[in-house]
Each structure stands twice: as C-alpha cells, then as structure tokens.
Amino acid sequence: MGSEKEQTSYGYDLFSNPFIFWQNYISKLSEANLGFYDNVIKVSKYWFRVFWEPWLKGARTVQKETTKVE
C-alpha cells in the first residue's frame, strides 16, 4: 500500500470513493480516443490525397482536351 502522501497526490482515495476513479478512467479513455480519431483523420486525408490527386489531375486534362475538340 502507498503512503498517505502518495494517495493524496492523486487527489482522491480509491477505496473511499470508487466513483471518482471510474469518472477519471472514463475521461482519460475518451481523451485517448479523441487523440486516436484525430490521427486517423489525418492519415486518411494523407492517403486520399496520395491516391486521388493523380486521378483527378488526369480527369481534368481529359476534360480540357474534350472541351477543346468540341
């Protein structure tokens, strides 16, 4: 068991009030999920740019060529 100083460094006592423990656990878990989702969005934007920009540039040149012919 930790000393009284260590228990107060957390700001609460796990055994006297377990609701605070779960509240902190859930809040930290949600913060971690938000960070994960932000990174997923950044990575997906990067890969969409890598794969779609060449296709879009090719489609634009084809459209320009077809408009010139008409």
mmJSON file of the N, C-alpha and C atoms, coordinates in Angstrom:
{"data_MODEL":{"atom_site":{
"group_PDB":["ATOM","ATOM","ATOM","ATOM","ATOM","ATOM","ATOM","ATOM","ATOM","ATOM","ATOM","ATOM","ATOM","ATOM","ATOM","ATOM","ATOM","ATOM","ATOM","ATOM","ATOM","ATOM","ATOM","ATOM","ATOM","ATOM","ATOM","ATOM","ATOM","ATOM","ATOM","ATOM","ATOM","ATOM","ATOM","ATOM","ATOM","ATOM","ATOM","ATOM","ATOM","ATOM","ATOM","ATOM","ATOM","ATOM","ATOM","ATOM","ATOM","ATOM","ATOM","ATOM","ATOM","ATOM","ATOM","ATOM","ATOM","ATOM","ATOM","ATOM","ATOM","ATOM","ATOM","ATOM","ATOM","ATOM","ATOM","ATOM","ATOM","ATOM","ATOM","ATOM","ATOM","ATOM","ATOM","ATOM","ATOM","ATOM","ATOM","ATOM","ATOM","ATOM","ATOM","ATOM","ATOM","ATOM","ATOM","ATOM","ATOM","ATOM","ATOM","ATOM","ATOM","ATOM","ATOM","ATOM","ATOM","ATOM","ATOM","ATOM","ATOM","ATOM","ATOM","ATOM","ATOM","ATOM","ATOM","ATOM","ATOM","ATOM","ATOM","ATOM","ATOM","ATOM","ATOM","ATOM","ATOM","ATOM","ATOM","ATOM","ATOM","ATOM","ATOM","ATOM","ATOM","ATOM","ATOM","ATOM","ATOM","ATOM","ATOM","ATOM","ATOM","ATOM","ATOM","ATOM","ATOM","ATOM","ATOM","ATOM","ATOM","ATOM","ATOM","ATOM","ATOM","ATOM","ATOM","ATOM","ATOM","ATOM","ATOM","ATOM","ATOM","ATOM","ATOM","ATOM","ATOM","ATOM","ATOM","ATOM","ATOM","ATOM","ATOM","ATOM","ATOM","ATOM","ATOM","ATOM","ATOM","ATOM","ATOM","ATOM","ATOM","ATOM","ATOM","ATOM","ATOM","ATOM","ATOM","ATOM","ATOM","ATOM","ATOM","ATOM","ATOM","ATOM","ATOM","ATOM","ATOM","ATOM","ATOM","ATOM","ATOM","ATOM","ATOM","ATOM","ATOM","ATOM","ATOM","ATOM","ATOM","ATOM","ATOM","ATOM","ATOM","ATOM","ATOM","ATOM","ATOM","ATOM"],
"id":[1,2,3,4,5,6,7,8,9,10,11,12,13,14,15,16,17,18,19,20,21,22,23,24,25,26,27,28,29,30,31,32,33,34,35,36,37,38,39,40,41,42,43,44,45,46,47,48,49,50,51,52,53,54,55,56,57,58,59,60,61,62,63,64,65,66,67,68,69,70,71,72,73,74,75,76,77,78,79,80,81,82,83,84,85,86,87,88,89,90,91,92,93,94,95,96,97,98,99,100,101,102,103,104,105,106,107,108,109,110,111,112,113,114,115,116,117,118,119,120,121,122,123,124,125,126,127,128,129,130,131,132,133,134,135,136,137,138,139,140,141,142,143,144,145,146,147,148,149,150,151,152,153,154,155,156,157,158,159,160,161,162,163,164,165,166,167,168,169,170,171,172,173,174,175,176,177,178,179,180,181,182,183,184,185,186,187,188,189,190,191,192,193,194,195,196,197,198,199,200,201,202,203,204,205,206,207,208,209,210],
"type_symbol":["N","C","C","N","C","C","N","C","C","N","C","C","N","C","C","N","C","C","N","C","C","N","C","C","N","C","C","N","C","C","N","C","C","N","C","C","N","C","C","N","C","C","N","C","C","N","C","C","N","C","C","N","C","C","N","C","C","N","C","C","N","C","C","N","C","C","N","C","C","N","C","C","N","C","C","N","C","C","N","C","C","N","C","C","N","C","C","N","C","C","N","C","C","N","C","C","N","C","C","N","C","C","N","C","C","N","C","C","N","C","C","N","C","C","N","C","C","N","C","C","N","C","C","N","C","C","N","C","C","N","C","C","N","C","C","N","C","C","N","C","C","N","C","C","N","C","C","N","C","C","N","C","C","N","C","C","N","C","C","N","C","C","N","C","C","N","C","C","N","C","C","N","C","C","N","C","C","N","C","C","N","C","C","N","C","C","N","C","C","N","C","C","N","C","C","N","C","C","N","C","C","N","C","C","N","C","C","N","C","C"],
"label_atom_id":["N","CA","C","N","CA","C","N","CA","C","N","CA","C","N","CA","C","N","CA","C","N","CA","C","N","CA","C","N","CA","C","N","CA","C","N","CA","C","N","CA","C","N","CA","C","N","CA","C","N","CA","C","N","CA","C","N","CA","C","N","CA","C","N","CA","C","N","CA","C","N","CA","C","N","CA","C","N","CA","C","N","CA","C","N","CA","C","N","CA","C","N","CA","C","N","CA","C","N","CA","C","N","CA","C","N","CA","C","N","CA","C","N","CA","C","N","CA","C","N","CA","C","N","CA","C","N","CA","C","N","CA","C","N","CA","C","N","CA","C","N","CA","C","N","CA","C","N","CA","C","N","CA","C","N","CA","C","N","CA","C","N","CA","C","N","CA","C","N","CA","C","N","CA","C","N","CA","C","N","CA","C","N","CA","C","N","CA","C","N","CA","C","N","CA","C","N","CA","C","N","CA","C","N","CA","C","N","CA","C","N","CA","C","N","CA","C","N","CA","C","N","CA","C","N","CA","C","N","CA","C","N","CA","C","N","CA","C","N","CA","C","N","CA","C"],
"label_alt_id":[null,null,null,null,null,null,null,null,null,null,null,null,null,null,null,null,null,null,null,null,null,null,null,null,null,null,null,null,null,null,null,null,null,null,null,null,null,null,null,null,null,null,null,null,null,null,null,null,null,null,null,null,null,null,null,null,null,null,null,null,null,null,null,null,null,null,null,null,null,null,null,null,null,null,null,null,null,null,null,null,null,null,null,null,null,null,null,null,null,null,null,null,null,null,null,null,null,null,null,null,null,null,null,null,null,null,null,null,null,null,null,null,null,null,null,null,null,null,null,null,null,null,null,null,null,null,null,null,null,null,null,null,null,null,null,null,null,null,null,null,null,null,null,null,null,null,null,null,null,null,null,null,null,null,null,null,null,null,null,null,null,null,null,null,null,null,null,null,null,null,null,null,null,null,null,null,null,null,null,null,null,null,null,null,null,null,null,null,null,null,null,null,null,null,null,null,null,null,null,null,null,null,null,null,null,null,null,null,null,null],
"label_comp_id":["MET","MET","MET","GLY","GLY","GLY","SER","SER","SER","GLU","GLU","GLU","LYS","LYS","LYS","GLU","GLU","GLU","GLN","GLN","GLN","THR","THR","THR","SER","SER","SER","TYR","TYR","TYR","GLY","GLY","GLY","TYR","TYR","TYR","ASP","ASP","ASP","LEU","LEU","LEU","PHE","PHE","PHE","SER","SER","SER","ASN","ASN","ASN","PRO","PRO","PRO","PHE","PHE","PHE","ILE","ILE","ILE","PHE","PHE","PHE","TRP","TRP","TRP","GLN","GLN","GLN","ASN","ASN","ASN","TYR","TYR","TYR","ILE","ILE","ILE","SER","SER","SER","LYS","LYS","LYS","LEU","LEU","LEU","SER","SER","SER","GLU","GLU","GLU","ALA","ALA","ALA","ASN","ASN","ASN","LEU","LEU","LEU","GLY","GLY","GLY","PHE","PHE","PHE","TYR","TYR","TYR","ASP","ASP","ASP","ASN","ASN","ASN","VAL","VAL","VAL","ILE","ILE","ILE","LYS","LYS","LYS","VAL","VAL","VAL","SER","SER","SER","LYS","LYS","LYS","TYR","TYR","TYR","TRP","TRP","TRP","PHE","PHE","PHE","ARG","ARG","ARG","VAL","VAL","VAL","PHE","PHE","PHE","TRP","TRP","TRP","GLU","GLU","GLU","PRO","PRO","PRO","TRP","TRP","TRP","LEU","LEU","LEU","LYS","LYS","LYS","GLY","GLY","GLY","ALA","ALA","ALA","ARG","ARG","ARG","THR","THR","THR","VAL","VAL","VAL","GLN","GLN","GLN","LYS","LYS","LYS","GLU","GLU","GLU","THR","THR","THR","THR","THR","THR","LYS","LYS","LYS","VAL","VAL","VAL","GLU","GLU","GLU"],
"label_asym_id":["A","A","A","A","A","A","A","A","A","A","A","A","A","A","A","A","A","A","A","A","A","A","A","A","A","A","A","A","A","A","A","A","A","A","A","A","A","A","A","A","A","A","A","A","A","A","A","A","A","A","A","A","A","A","A","A","A","A","A","A","A","A","A","A","A","A","A","A","A","A","A","A","A","A","A","A","A","A","A","A","A","A","A","A","A","A","A","A","A","A","A","A","A","A","A","A","A","A","A","A","A","A","A","A","A","A","A","A","A","A","A","A","A","A","A","A","A","A","A","A","A","A","A","A","A","A","A","A","A","A","A","A","A","A","A","A","A","A","A","A","A","A","A","A","A","A","A","A","A","A","A","A","A","A","A","A","A","A","A","A","A","A","A","A","A","A","A","A","A","A","A","A","A","A","A","A","A","A","A","A","A","A","A","A","A","A","A","A","A","A","A","A","A","A","A","A","A","A","A","A","A","A","A","A","A","A","A","A","A","A"],
"label_entity_id":["1","1","1","1","1","1","1","1","1","1","1","1","1","1","1","1","1","1","1","1","1","1","1","1","1","1","1","1","1","1","1","1","1","1","1","1","1","1","1","1","1","1","1","1","1","1","1","1","1","1","1","1","1","1","1","1","1","1","1","1","1","1","1","1","1","1","1","1","1","1","1","1","1","1","1","1","1","1","1","1","1","1","1","1","1","1","1","1","1","1","1","1","1","1","1","1","1","1","1","1","1","1","1","1","1","1","1","1","1","1","1","1","1","1","1","1","1","1","1","1","1","1","1","1","1","1","1","1","1","1","1","1","1","1","1","1","1","1","1","1","1","1","1","1","1","1","1","1","1","1","1","1","1","1","1","1","1","1","1","1","1","1","1","1","1","1","1","1","1","1","1","1","1","1","1","1","1","1","1","1","1","1","1","1","1","1","1","1","1","1","1","1","1","1","1","1","1","1","1","1","1","1","1","1","1","1","1","1","1","1"],
"label_seq_id":[1,1,1,2,2,2,3,3,3,4,4,4,5,5,5,6,6,6,7,7,7,8,8,8,9,9,9,10,10,10,11,11,11,12,12,12,13,13,13,14,14,14,15,15,15,16,16,16,17,17,17,18,18,18,19,19,19,20,20,20,21,21,21,22,22,22,23,23,23,24,24,24,25,25,25,26,26,26,27,27,27,28,28,28,29,29,29,30,30,30,31,31,31,32,32,32,33,33,33,34,34,34,35,35,35,36,36,36,37,37,37,38,38,38,39,39,39,40,40,40,41,41,41,42,42,42,43,43,43,44,44,44,45,45,45,46,46,46,47,47,47,48,48,48,49,49,49,50,50,50,51,51,51,52,52,52,53,53,53,54,54,54,55,55,55,56,56,56,57,57,57,58,58,58,59,59,59,60,60,60,61,61,61,62,62,62,63,63,63,64,64,64,65,65,65,66,66,66,67,67,67,68,68,68,69,69,69,70,70,70],
"pdbx_PDB_ins_code":[null,null,null,null,null,null,null,null,null,null,null,null,null,null,null,null,null,null,null,null,null,null,null,null,null,null,null,null,null,null,null,null,null,null,null,null,null,null,null,null,null,null,null,null,null,null,null,null,null,null,null,null,null,null,null,null,null,null,null,null,null,null,null,null,null,null,null,null,null,null,null,null,null,null,null,null,null,null,null,null,null,null,null,null,null,null,null,null,null,null,null,null,null,null,null,null,null,null,null,null,null,null,null,null,null,null,null,null,null,null,null,null,null,null,null,null,null,null,null,null,null,null,null,null,null,null,null,null,null,null,null,null,null,null,null,null,null,null,null,null,null,null,null,null,null,null,null,null,null,null,null,null,null,null,null,null,null,null,null,null,null,null,null,null,null,null,null,null,null,null,null,null,null,null,null,null,null,null,null,null,null,null,null,null,null,null,null,null,null,null,null,null,null,null,null,null,null,null,null,null,null,null,null,null,null,null,null,null,null,null],
"Cartn_x":[0.828,0.0,0.871,0.355,1.095,0.931,1.81,1.725,0.577,0.286,-0.811,-0.479,0.799,1.224,0.981,1.248,1.019,-0.467,-1.289,-2.729,-3.28,-2.81,-3.312,-2.747,-1.64,-1.109,-2.059,-2.844,-3.842,-5.07,-5.244,-6.371,-7.587,-7.528,-8.658,-8.169,-8.994,-8.688,-9.565,-8.947,-9.692,-10.707,-10.37,-11.225,-12.39,-12.267,-13.363,-14.408,-13.984,-14.93,-14.565,-15.094,-14.742,-15.328,-16.351,-16.948,-15.97,-15.141,-14.142,-13.143,-12.763,-11.852,-12.442,-13.696,-14.311,-14.528,-14.832,-15.006,-13.686,-12.598,-11.299,-10.899,-11.205,-10.877,-11.6,-12.874,-13.661,-13.216,-12.914,-12.479,-11.136,-10.204,-8.908,-9.059,-9.962,-10.214,-10.798,-11.711,-12.295,-11.257,-10.362,-9.295,-8.379,-8.078,-7.229,-7.933,-9.229,-9.966,-10.009,-10.182,-10.202,-8.858,-7.774,-6.462,-6.292,-6.775,-6.706,-7.512,-8.726,-9.562,-8.976,-8.357,-7.697,-6.583,-5.81,-4.728,-5.271,-6.363,-6.97,-7.437,-8.006,-8.465,-7.283,-6.202,-5.022,-4.434,-4.336,-3.759,-4.656,-5.963,-6.861,-6.834,-6.733,-6.608,-5.338,-4.254,-2.988,-3.12,-3.672,-3.754,-4.75,-5.824,-6.742,-6.051,-5.243,-4.503,-3.52,-2.823,-1.83,-2.485,-3.637,-4.258,-5.185,-5.853,-6.853,-6.333,-5.299,-4.811,-4.329,-3.569,-3.177,-4.383,-5.381,-6.566,-7.336,-7.444,-8.18,-7.444,-6.122,-5.359,-5.526,-5.533,-5.742,-7.139,-8.128,-9.507,-9.668,-8.987,-9.087,-8.464,-7.339,-6.711,-7.581,-8.236,-9.126,-10.309,-10.85,-11.971,-11.545,-10.353,-9.867,-9.684,-9.177,-8.967,-10.286,-11.283,-12.578,-13.3,-13.112,-13.768,-13.117,-11.847,-11.174,-11.643,-11.923,-12.347,-13.743,-14.6,-15.989,-16.047],
"Cartn_y":[-1.179,0.0,1.241,2.285,3.527,4.338,5.271,6.135,7.116,7.83,8.802,9.92,10.264,11.308,10.886,9.621,9.134,9.121,8.759,8.716,10.112,11.081,12.437,13.064,12.526,13.086,12.821,11.766,11.5,12.376,12.95,13.826,13.097,11.797,11.031,9.703,9.073,7.755,6.746,5.781,4.822,4.024,3.725,2.84,3.571,4.855,5.572,6.048,6.351,6.824,6.242,5.07,4.446,5.179,6.016,6.735,7.727,8.33,9.265,8.518,7.316,6.501,6.235,5.801,5.492,6.741,7.845,9.1,9.505,9.421,9.75,8.753,7.487,6.448,6.706,6.986,7.233,8.514,9.555,10.802,10.622,9.902,9.666,8.768,7.809,6.943,7.73,8.636,9.44,10.385,10.921,11.767,10.969,9.746,8.897,8.571,8.302,8.013,9.22,10.405,11.601,11.795,11.548,11.641,10.618,9.41,8.358,8.743,9.251,9.623,10.791,11.743,12.843,12.316,11.372,10.798,9.996,9.286,8.524,9.472,10.587,11.56,12.118,12.44,12.979,11.961,10.718,9.68,9.42,9.379,9.126,10.278,11.511,12.645,12.531,12.144,11.987,10.941,9.774,8.703,9.013,9.721,10.13,11.084,11.98,12.889,12.12,11.155,10.387,9.638,9.037,8.219,8.983,10.015,10.663,11.832,12.522,13.67,13.293,12.22,11.858,11.531,10.893,10.553,11.815,12.73,13.957,14.818,14.865,15.623,15.021,13.705,13.051,13.3,13.298,13.548,14.986,15.909,17.316,17.529,16.859,17.027,16.402,15.3,14.676,15.594,16.22,17.14,18.348,18.869,20.011,19.626,18.442,18.009,17.823,17.269,17.054,18.377,19.348,20.646,21.374,21.176,21.82,21.24,19.945,19.28,19.73,19.942,20.317,21.696],
"Cartn_z":[0.0,0.0,0.0,-0.615,-0.679,0.592,0.721,1.889,1.72,2.789,2.744,1.77,1.662,0.74,-0.711,-1.031,-2.389,-2.726,-1.77,-2.03,-2.255,-1.537,-1.728,-2.986,-3.519,-4.754,-5.922,-5.837,-6.865,-6.685,-5.532,-5.286,-4.76,-4.601,-4.096,-3.543,-2.781,-2.228,-2.959,-3.62,-4.436,-3.625,-2.399,-1.62,-0.973,-0.748,-0.107,-1.119,-2.345,-3.347,-4.711,-5.056,-6.345,-7.545,-7.331,-8.463,-9.068,-8.247,-8.769,-9.634,-9.206,-10.004,-11.39,-11.454,-12.744,-13.578,-12.924,-13.649,-14.313,-13.593,-14.169,-15.246,-15.02,-16.002,-17.324,-17.247,-18.461,-19.151,-18.397,-19.022,-19.725,-19.106,-19.754,-20.978,-20.91,-22.05,-23.219,-22.936,-24.012,-24.612,-23.79,-24.324,-25.245,-24.854,-25.691,-27.01,-26.951,-28.178,-29.097,-28.537,-29.377,-30.08,-29.371,-29.997,-31.103,-30.858,-31.874,-33.106,-32.906,-34.043,-34.816,-34.131,-34.838,-35.731,-35.23,-36.037,-37.206,-37.015,-38.113,-39.212,-38.841,-39.838,-40.629,-39.928,-40.613,-41.584,-41.166,-42.019,-43.227,-43.013,-44.145,-45.139,-44.671,-45.596,-46.427,-45.772,-46.492,-47.585,-47.259,-48.255,-49.35,-49.033,-50.102,-51.062,-50.531,-51.417,-52.284,-51.696,-52.443,-53.6,-53.355,-54.394,-55.321,-54.848,-55.681,-56.486,-56.026,-56.79,-58.183,-58.349,-59.729,-60.616,-60.042,-60.826,-61.204,-60.264,-60.55,-61.564,-61.485,-62.47,-63.851,-63.939,-65.229,-65.763,-64.91,-65.34,-65.808,-65.178,-65.588,-66.955,-67.219,-68.533,-69.619,-69.311,-70.292,-70.565,-69.539,-69.732,-70.552,-70.304,-71.072,-72.531,-72.791,-74.171,-74.882,-74.173,-74.826,-75.064,-74.208,-74.432,-75.583,-75.808,-76.934,-78.266,-78.279,-79.51,-79.901,-78.922,-79.232,-79.718],
"occupancy":[1.0,1.0,1.0,1.0,1.0,1.0,1.0,1.0,1.0,1.0,1.0,1.0,1.0,1.0,1.0,1.0,1.0,1.0,1.0,1.0,1.0,1.0,1.0,1.0,1.0,1.0,1.0,1.0,1.0,1.0,1.0,1.0,1.0,1.0,1.0,1.0,1.0,1.0,1.0,1.0,1.0,1.0,1.0,1.0,1.0,1.0,1.0,1.0,1.0,1.0,1.0,1.0,1.0,1.0,1.0,1.0,1.0,1.0,1.0,1.0,1.0,1.0,1.0,1.0,1.0,1.0,1.0,1.0,1.0,1.0,1.0,1.0,1.0,1.0,1.0,1.0,1.0,1.0,1.0,1.0,1.0,1.0,1.0,1.0,1.0,1.0,1.0,1.0,1.0,1.0,1.0,1.0,1.0,1.0,1.0,1.0,1.0,1.0,1.0,1.0,1.0,1.0,1.0,1.0,1.0,1.0,1.0,1.0,1.0,1.0,1.0,1.0,1.0,1.0,1.0,1.0,1.0,1.0,1.0,1.0,1.0,1.0,1.0,1.0,1.0,1.0,1.0,1.0,1.0,1.0,1.0,1.0,1.0,1.0,1.0,1.0,1.0,1.0,1.0,1.0,1.0,1.0,1.0,1.0,1.0,1.0,1.0,1.0,1.0,1.0,1.0,1.0,1.0,1.0,1.0,1.0,1.0,1.0,1.0,1.0,1.0,1.0,1.0,1.0,1.0,1.0,1.0,1.0,1.0,1.0,1.0,1.0,1.0,1.0,1.0,1.0,1.0,1.0,1.0,1.0,1.0,1.0,1.0,1.0,1.0,1.0,1.0,1.0,1.0,1.0,1.0,1.0,1.0,1.0,1.0,1.0,1.0,1.0,1.0,1.0,1.0,1.0,1.0,1.0,1.0,1.0,1.0,1.0,1.0,1.0],
"B_iso_or_equiv":[0.0,0.0,0.0,0.0,0.0,0.0,0.0,0.0,0.0,0.0,0.0,0.0,0.0,0.0,0.0,0.0,0.0,0.0,0.0,0.0,0.0,0.0,0.0,0.0,0.0,0.0,0.0,0.0,0.0,0.0,0.0,0.0,0.0,0.0,0.0,0.0,0.0,0.0,0.0,0.0,0.0,0.0,0.0,0.0,0.0,0.0,0.0,0.0,0.0,0.0,0.0,0.0,0.0,0.0,0.0,0.0,0.0,0.0,0.0,0.0,0.0,0.0,0.0,0.0,0.0,0.0,0.0,0.0,0.0,0.0,0.0,0.0,0.0,0.0,0.0,0.0,0.0,0.0,0.0,0.0,0.0,0.0,0.0,0.0,0.0,0.0,0.0,0.0,0.0,0.0,0.0,0.0,0.0,0.0,0.0,0.0,0.0,0.0,0.0,0.0,0.0,0.0,0.0,0.0,0.0,0.0,0.0,0.0,0.0,0.0,0.0,0.0,0.0,0.0,0.0,0.0,0.0,0.0,0.0,0.0,0.0,0.0,0.0,0.0,0.0,0.0,0.0,0.0,0.0,0.0,0.0,0.0,0.0,0.0,0.0,0.0,0.0,0.0,0.0,0.0,0.0,0.0,0.0,0.0,0.0,0.0,0.0,0.0,0.0,0.0,0.0,0.0,0.0,0.0,0.0,0.0,0.0,0.0,0.0,0.0,0.0,0.0,0.0,0.0,0.0,0.0,0.0,0.0,0.0,0.0,0.0,0.0,0.0,0.0,0.0,0.0,0.0,0.0,0.0,0.0,0.0,0.0,0.0,0.0,0.0,0.0,0.0,0.0,0.0,0.0,0.0,0.0,0.0,0.0,0.0,0.0,0.0,0.0,0.0,0.0,0.0,0.0,0.0,0.0,0.0,0.0,0.0,0.0,0.0,0.0],
"pdbx_formal_charge":[null,null,null,null,null,null,null,null,null,null,null,null,null,null,null,null,null,null,null,null,null,null,null,null,null,null,null,null,null,null,null,null,null,null,null,null,null,null,null,null,null,null,null,null,null,null,null,null,null,null,null,null,null,null,null,null,null,null,null,null,null,null,null,null,null,null,null,null,null,null,null,null,null,null,null,null,null,null,null,null,null,null,null,null,null,null,null,null,null,null,null,null,null,null,null,null,null,null,null,null,null,null,null,null,null,null,null,null,null,null,null,null,null,null,null,null,null,null,null,null,null,null,null,null,null,null,null,null,null,null,null,null,null,null,null,null,null,null,null,null,null,null,null,null,null,null,null,null,null,null,null,null,null,null,null,null,null,null,null,null,null,null,null,null,null,null,null,null,null,null,null,null,null,null,null,null,null,null,null,null,null,null,null,null,null,null,null,null,null,null,null,null,null,null,null,null,null,null,null,null,null,null,null,null,null,null,null,null,null,null],
"auth_seq_id":[1,1,1,2,2,2,3,3,3,4,4,4,5,5,5,6,6,6,7,7,7,8,8,8,9,9,9,10,10,10,11,11,11,12,12,12,13,13,13,14,14,14,15,15,15,16,16,16,17,17,17,18,18,18,19,19,19,20,20,20,21,21,21,22,22,22,23,23,23,24,24,24,25,25,25,26,26,26,27,27,27,28,28,28,29,29,29,30,30,30,31,31,31,32,32,32,33,33,33,34,34,34,35,35,35,36,36,36,37,37,37,38,38,38,39,39,39,40,40,40,41,41,41,42,42,42,43,43,43,44,44,44,45,45,45,46,46,46,47,47,47,48,48,48,49,49,49,50,50,50,51,51,51,52,52,52,53,53,53,54,54,54,55,55,55,56,56,56,57,57,57,58,58,58,59,59,59,60,60,60,61,61,61,62,62,62,63,63,63,64,64,64,65,65,65,66,66,66,67,67,67,68,68,68,69,69,69,70,70,70],
"auth_comp_id":["MET","MET","MET","GLY","GLY","GLY","SER","SER","SER","GLU","GLU","GLU","LYS","LYS","LYS","GLU","GLU","GLU","GLN","GLN","GLN","THR","THR","THR","SER","SER","SER","TYR","TYR","TYR","GLY","GLY","GLY","TYR","TYR","TYR","ASP","ASP","ASP","LEU","LEU","LEU","PHE","PHE","PHE","SER","SER","SER","ASN","ASN","ASN","PRO","PRO","PRO","PHE","PHE","PHE","ILE","ILE","ILE","PHE","PHE","PHE","TRP","TRP","TRP","GLN","GLN","GLN","ASN","ASN","ASN","TYR","TYR","TYR","ILE","ILE","ILE","SER","SER","SER","LYS","LYS","LYS","LEU","LEU","LEU","SER","SER","SER","GLU","GLU","GLU","ALA","ALA","ALA","ASN","ASN","ASN","LEU","LEU","LEU","GLY","GLY","GLY","PHE","PHE","PHE","TYR","TYR","TYR","ASP","ASP","ASP","ASN","ASN","ASN","VAL","VAL","VAL","ILE","ILE","ILE","LYS","LYS","LYS","VAL","VAL","VAL","SER","SER","SER","LYS","LYS","LYS","TYR","TYR","TYR","TRP","TRP","TRP","PHE","PHE","PHE","ARG","ARG","ARG","VAL","VAL","VAL","PHE","PHE","PHE","TRP","TRP","TRP","GLU","GLU","GLU","PRO","PRO","PRO","TRP","TRP","TRP","LEU","LEU","LEU","LYS","LYS","LYS","GLY","GLY","GLY","ALA","ALA","ALA","ARG","ARG","ARG","THR","THR","THR","VAL","VAL","VAL","GLN","GLN","GLN","LYS","LYS","LYS","GLU","GLU","GLU","THR","THR","THR","THR","THR","THR","LYS","LYS","LYS","VAL","VAL","VAL","GLU","GLU","GLU"],
"auth_asym_id":["A","A","A","A","A","A","A","A","A","A","A","A","A","A","A","A","A","A","A","A","A","A","A","A","A","A","A","A","A","A","A","A","A","A","A","A","A","A","A","A","A","A","A","A","A","A","A","A","A","A","A","A","A","A","A","A","A","A","A","A","A","A","A","A","A","A","A","A","A","A","A","A","A","A","A","A","A","A","A","A","A","A","A","A","A","A","A","A","A","A","A","A","A","A","A","A","A","A","A","A","A","A","A","A","A","A","A","A","A","A","A","A","A","A","A","A","A","A","A","A","A","A","A","A","A","A","A","A","A","A","A","A","A","A","A","A","A","A","A","A","A","A","A","A","A","A","A","A","A","A","A","A","A","A","A","A","A","A","A","A","A","A","A","A","A","A","A","A","A","A","A","A","A","A","A","A","A","A","A","A","A","A","A","A","A","A","A","A","A","A","A","A","A","A","A","A","A","A","A","A","A","A","A","A","A","A","A","A","A","A"],
"auth_atom_id":["N","CA","C","N","CA","C","N","CA","C","N","CA","C","N","CA","C","N","CA","C","N","CA","C","N","CA","C","N","CA","C","N","CA","C","N","CA","C","N","CA","C","N","CA","C","N","CA","C","N","CA","C","N","CA","C","N","CA","C","N","CA","C","N","CA","C","N","CA","C","N","CA","C","N","CA","C","N","CA","C","N","CA","C","N","CA","C","N","CA","C","N","CA","C","N","CA","C","N","CA","C","N","CA","C","N","CA","C","N","CA","C","N","CA","C","N","CA","C","N","CA","C","N","CA","C","N","CA","C","N","CA","C","N","CA","C","N","CA","C","N","CA","C","N","CA","C","N","CA","C","N","CA","C","N","CA","C","N","CA","C","N","CA","C","N","CA","C","N","CA","C","N","CA","C","N","CA","C","N","CA","C","N","CA","C","N","CA","C","N","CA","C","N","CA","C","N","CA","C","N","CA","C","N","CA","C","N","CA","C","N","CA","C","N","CA","C","N","CA","C","N","CA","C","N","CA","C","N","CA","C","N","CA","C","N","CA","C","N","CA","C","N","CA","C"],
"pdbx_PDB_model_num":[1,1,1,1,1,1,1,1,1,1,1,1,1,1,1,1,1,1,1,1,1,1,1,1,1,1,1,1,1,1,1,1,1,1,1,1,1,1,1,1,1,1,1,1,1,1,1,1,1,1,1,1,1,1,1,1,1,1,1,1,1,1,1,1,1,1,1,1,1,1,1,1,1,1,1,1,1,1,1,1,1,1,1,1,1,1,1,1,1,1,1,1,1,1,1,1,1,1,1,1,1,1,1,1,1,1,1,1,1,1,1,1,1,1,1,1,1,1,1,1,1,1,1,1,1,1,1,1,1,1,1,1,1,1,1,1,1,1,1,1,1,1,1,1,1,1,1,1,1,1,1,1,1,1,1,1,1,1,1,1,1,1,1,1,1,1,1,1,1,1,1,1,1,1,1,1,1,1,1,1,1,1,1,1,1,1,1,1,1,1,1,1,1,1,1,1,1,1,1,1,1,1,1,1,1,1,1,1,1,1]
}}}
